[in-house]
Amino acid sequence: MFVKSRGEHASKHVLPKNLALLLCFASFCAGMFFSNRTWMVPDAKGIPWTSRTGGKQFVDYDRNIVVKNEGNSSGDISGSQHSILTMDKAISDLEIKLMASRAEHETIQKDPTMSEGVKNIESILKRKYFMVIGINTAFSSRKRRDSVRATWMPQAEKRKKLEEEKGIIIRFVIGHSSTSGGILDKAIEAEEKVHGDFLRLQHVEGYLELSAKTKTYFATAVSWWDAEFYVKVDDDIHVNLATLGVALARHRKKPRVYIGCMKGVKYHEPEYWKFGEVGNKYFRHATGQLYAISKDLATYIFINQNVLHKYANEDVSLGAWFIGLDVEHVDDRRLCCGTPPDCEWKAQAGNICAASFDWRCSGICRSVERIVEVHERCGEDKNALWSANFVQTMRTSS
């Protein structure tokens, strides 16, 4: 190579061939050395990932890093490795939040029924709630809703107090009719003006669409309220809120928990062949009258709602969505007591039920007429809810 300086040719500088080869080889070795010290970023929490040094790393959902290095029997890691793990965990957390935020944004943009106040997700999620209870209801169930309002569901100022002091949200959950803006929708709108206790979904109501409604409910609830638990209950069930809260609070430190009365019996399902041979029982799943899931699982439904398969039965669908995930199934029989005398005997013995219904009716038989009786005979003390301490400190985000 020649370099001109002040119009004259400078002397020719040629790099010796042997020295050039030596530099290339040194660069290659350096590249291999630093490449071996890089770590692969985990795609998601709870999934094992492997470093190129041979050690397997696990990032747990409960924000604890568990390290297992097969190449080091002592299990010790250097300060730099610990820093890398901490950084990778932070990246993984941000990726999960980013996916949820993107899905949330798309949902809001597609939902014309959301008010401007609801669209301001930042202000809605400032409060940390304990649980959100969605009461599944239908257009024809006005009398059932009124019977629930007259018994176990606090009204007006008491319901507002329940949200502020106990962090408990309760809403009747319903979608829209096939005829948008028709008489059925107007009736719900009128009822909403009186009571203000509805959660309207972007969903067309129909008995064969219960799985889709359940999926939409959890996805909507977790995007509106930041809670520890999300509960689904039918509108012909009697619930003792304090007892339910105590039952759920026992599992608050578990990252992925699914609570209900677990069953594995065979029910009618057109796609039964996916579960095994004819006559096999279903996988374990909670009975549909009442069940609860932790925030992690509600977020999972929210993010993956477009690809979650809907079976004919909504309780089967929910259980199927969690197959293959690291989920703890909690079988709590307090969530499926019978009506009097069953729940009454248990209450007298000090074992108050969280929920009561008749199995033969999949709810309280003639609930409109009988729920008051169930409430009087099996209901918890009227001060139990207000004296219960579900959350030691209700947090608010800064």
N, C-alpha and C positions, 0 to 999 in steps of 0.2 A: 504494500500500500504506500502511496506517495502523498505527502502533505506539502502544499505550497505555502511558503511564508515569505512575504514581502517580494513576491514575484519570482523567487528563486526556488528550485527544487531542494527539499530537505533530503537528508540521507534516508535510505530505504530501511524500514524496521520490519523484520520478519520474525515471527514467533517460532522458535525451534519446534519441529514436529514432535519430538519425544515429550517436550514439556506440555504441548497442547493435549496429547493423549493422557498424560498424567492428570492434568486439570479436569478433563472430562470424566475420568474414572473416579476422581475424588468427589466431583459433584454428584455423580450417580450414587456413590456410597452414602453421601450426606442425605440425599433424597430418600433413600431406602431407610436410613436410620430414623428420620423424622416421620416418615409415613407409618412406620411400625408403632409410633407413639401416639398416633391419633386414635380417637374413639368414635364409634358409630353412635349417632343420636337415636334414642328410642323413638319408635313411631307413636307409641301410646303408653300410658301408665299401666303398670301391672304386667307388662310383657317383657320377658327376659331378652336381653341383648348381650352381645359378646364383643369384647375388645380383642384386638389383634395380638394381645399378649397372652390370650388363652383363658382369661378369667370371665366368668359369667356374672353379669350385673342384673339386679332386679330393682325396679322403681315401684314402690308400693303406692296405692291410691290414698292411703291415710297420711301421706306426706312424710313417711319415714323411708330412708334409703337403706335397703338391705343389700349387703355386698357379700358375694361368695366368689372368691378367687381360687379356682382349682389349681392354679400354678403356684400358689403360696399357701402352704399348710397352716401358717400362723394366722392368716386372715388379716394381717396388717396391710394398710395401704399408706402410701406416702402422702405428704401434704398436697403436692401438686395433683396427684390422682384424686384426692378428696375434692379439691377445687373443681376439677373437671367434672366429677360426678354431680356436684352441686349445680354447676352451670347447666349440665345436660338436663337435670331435673327441672330447672327453671324454664328451659326451652320447651320441654315437654308440657309443662303446665300452661305456658303461653299458647302452644299449638292447640290444646284442648279448648281453651277459652276463645281462641280465634275462630275455631270451627263452630262453636256454639253461637258466637256473636254474628257470624255470617249467616247461619241458618235462621237466627232470630231476626236479623235485618230483612231477609227474604220473606219471612212469614208476615212481618208487619207491612211490608210494601204490597203484598198480595191481599191483605185483609182490609177492605174498604169500610168495614163496620167499626174499626178501632177509632176512638176519639183522638184528638190531638194530645190530650193529657195522657192517654194510654201509650201513645207512640213515644212519649218521652220516657224511655226505659230507664234512663239514668236516675230520674227522680223516683220512679216506682221501686227500683231495687235498692234504695237507700236503707230501707228497713229490713232487718233480718227477722223472719218469722219462724215459729216452731213447726206448725203444720198447716197445710191447706186441705180442707175437706170439701170434695166435690160430690154433691148429692145428685145422682143420675135421675133425671125426670123426663116426662113426656108432655106433649101438649094437652093430653086428656087427663092429666094427673093433678089438676088444680086442688081437688079436695085432699089428696094425699099431702100436697105441699102445705096446705093450711093445717093439717093435723100434725105435721112435723113442727111447724112454727108454734103450735099451741102446746107442744110438749118439750122436746129436748133441744131445740134450736133457739138460742137467745134472739130477741128481737130489738129493733130500733137502737136506743142508746146502749143497751146491754151488749148487743152484738158489736157495736163500735168499741165498747170497753174491752170486750174479749179480744179484739184485734190489737188494741193498744197495750193492754196490760199482760195478756197471756200469749200474744203472738199467734192466735188461731184465726184463720180465715175460713168462713163457711159460705158456700154459694151453691145454689141449684144450678145444675149444668144442663144446658139445652142448646140445640143448634137452630136451624131454620127449616121452614116448611119447603116443600118442592115448588110451591108457588110463592116466590119472593114478594114480601109485603102483603101477603094475603091475610085473611081474617085470623088465622092461627097465630101468625107473627104479631099482629096488632094486639091480640089478647095478652100475649106475653109482655109486650111493651107496656101495656096499661098496668099489668101486675107489677112490673119492674118499677114503675113510677111510684107505686104505693109502698113497696117493701124494699126495693133497692138491693135485692139479694140474689141476682142472677149472674151467671157467667155464660155469655152467649158465644157459641163456637162457630167457626167457619165449617159447618157440617150440615148436610141434609138429613133430617131425622127419618128413621125407619128401623123397624125391629131387626131386620137383617143387616143393619149397619152398626150394630153395637160395638163391634171390634174397632171399626174406624172411628167411632165416637170416643171410645176409651183412649185410643192413641192420640187423637186431637186434644182431648182434655188434658192429658199429662203434658203434652208439648206446649199447650197454651198456658197452663198453670205455672210451669217452671219458667216461662218467659215473662210472666207478669209478676210473680212473687218469688222472692228468694227465701225458701224455707228448707228446713231439715227433712221434713217428711211430706209426702203427697198421698192423700187418702181418697179412695173411691168408695161410696156407699150408695145403696139403692134407697129410693124414697118411701119404701114400706118396711124399713128397719128401725128398731129403737136403739139409740146410742146413748151411752153414758160418757160424756165428753171427758170428765176428769179421769175416769178409769182408762179410757182409750189413751189419753195423754201420758199417763203413768206407764202404760204398757209399751208405748213407743219410746219414751225417754230412756228406757233401759238399754236401747240399742243405738243411742245417738252417736256413739263413737265408732260405730261400724260403718265402713265406707260404702258398701253395696249390700243392702239388706232388703228383703222381700218378706213382709209379715202378713199372715192371715191364717185361716184354717186350711191347712194343706190337705189335698186329696189326690188320689190317683186312680179313681174308679173310671169305668168305661161309660162314656156318654155318646150321644149321637154326634158324629162328626163326619161329613162327607169325605174329608181327606184323611180318614183314619189310617189308610194304608201307608202314610208317611211315618207312622209311629210304630209299625211292626205288623205282625200277622193279625188276622181277624181274631177278635176276642182278647187281645192284649189290653192291659190297662194303660191309661195315659201316664205320662211323666208327672211328677209332683207339681202341683200348682194350687194357688189359693182359690177357695170358693168365691164366686162372684159377688156375694152380698156385701162384703166389706173386706178390703185389703189395703195395705199401705206399702209404699216404696220410698227408699231414701232418695236424696237429691241427685246422687250420681246416676241412679237408674232412670230417673225422670229426664235428666239431661241426655242420657244415652238415647232414649226414645225421641227426644226433641231433635237431636242431630241426625238420627237415622230413620225418621218417620216415613220418608219416601220409599224405603226399601224393606220395611218390616211387613211380613206377610200377615194377612188377616184371615183367620179361620172363622168358622161359623159361630163359635162360642167365644165371647170376649175374654172369659177367664182363661180359656185354653190359649188364646192368642197371647195374652200377657205372659203366661208361663213359658210359651214357646220362644218369645223374644229374649228371654234370659238364659235359655239353654246354650251352653258353650261359654257363658260368662262366669267369672269368679264371683258368684252371688251366694250369700247366706240365706237359706230358706228358714224362716222362723214359724213354727207351727204353734199358734197361741189359741187355745180353745176358748178363751174368754171372748173372742171375737165372733163366736157362733153358738151362743147359748140358746136354749129353747125359750118359749114364752112361758108364763106361769102355768104350772107351779115350778118348773125347772129353775128359771132365773130367780124366783122368789126364795126357794130353798137355799140356793147358793148365796144370795144376799144375806139371809139370816145367819148363815154359817161364816160370814165375813168374806166370802169370795164373790164380790160384786162383778157382774158381767159387763164387758165393754159394749157388746151388741147382742140383741135378742131377735129371733125370728122363728118361724115354723118351717122346717125342712120340706114338708109336703107341699107348701105353697111357694117355696123359694123366697119367702118374705113373711111378714105377719099376715095371716089369713084375715081378710076383711079389715085391713089395717086402719082404714078411716074410722071405723067404729071401735076398734079394740086397742089402738095404740095408747089411748089415755089410760086404760086399765093397766096395760103393761108398764107404763110410766109410773103410775101410782104404786104398783106392787113391786117393781124391780128397779125403779129409778134410784140413783145415788142421792145422798143428802144434798139439799138445795144449795148448801154453802160449799160443797166439795170442790166445785169448779173454781170458785173464787179464792179458796184457800190453798189450792194445789200450787206447787212450785215446780213447773215443768222445766223452766230455763232459769238457771242461777242468775245470769246477766243477759238481758236481751241486748244484743250488739247492734249498733248502727255503723254503717261504713262511713269513713271520713270523707 
